[in-house]
């Protein structure tokens, strides 16, 4: 065990093969009870992980849920910045993720040193950062926003307040169009949401004339212009459940279709087509798909890899998140 844990620390995540006779579901549930752990799963991870999780949702909602539990260990099935957010809000709890290499193209698009230099060019601006960013970017920000509250927060600021919006330029542009505010945008993007093909989408809509196209605001402007409804991941799920329509083309990561189909099995849910050829011809995040039941089992068994956030960074990042929560009431 000690030698394996040394190797875990060296490579950053547990990738030890699991014996084929191990009942992963039963063992994960046993470990959860034994270690007083809570399992969080983002909507974009594999359906099998969503089904075993205690809570399923978007990144902020999951971190808030974890902070309110009595669990000693938070197991976050998602990507690295989500584990960081959980640690920021629950500094005294152990936070582990199934694969330390599960990053985020959007978070990675804003290196802290380059963003700090960018911010220094606009000393009279406040920084609003989308929650899909690293702890370091959160620490450099004044207010964190989500795709569901970004409009409300921007509209609540004084009209003459100058704003930097980071790291997602597409979400920032969507907010600008809706609010009429001029903001300085950091040029970051999510590889999943910018990969939706307009040509294939239009063909799909022709093939399904009764379908509504719903999209996440991280999509590019020319894709959002085609949408019947634009909203956060949680809002898209709610829209599908509440709408009288029976067919939907969904413009976000395809993992959300699992929960949608569970919620409304009688409705037809179609993933928006990706421009690149891939296994499902849909929009999939390769980082989210790095979460597997085997890695979940290993990370709970060995309590690795663990997420750490330096305390000086955590305190500053927490302040920007708390300010968002206060402004969202």
Buried (B, 14 or more C-beta within 10 A) or exposed (E): EEEEEEEBEEEEBBBBEBEEEEEBEEBBBEBBEEBEBBBBBBBBBBBBBBEBBBBBBBBBBBBBBBBEBEBEBBBBBBBBBBBBBBBBBBBEBBBBBBBBBBBBBBBBBBBBEEBEEBBEEEEEBBBBBBBBBBBBBBBBBBBBBBBBBBBEBBEEBEEEEBBBBBBBBBBBBBBBEBBEBEBBBBEBBBBBBBBBBBEBBEEBBEEBEEBBBBBBBBBBEEBBEBBBBBBBBBBBBEBBEEBEBEEBBBBBBBBBBBBBBEEBEEBBBBBBBBBEEEEEBBBBBEBBBBBBBBBBBBBBBBBBBBBEBEEEBBEBBBBBBBBBEEBBE
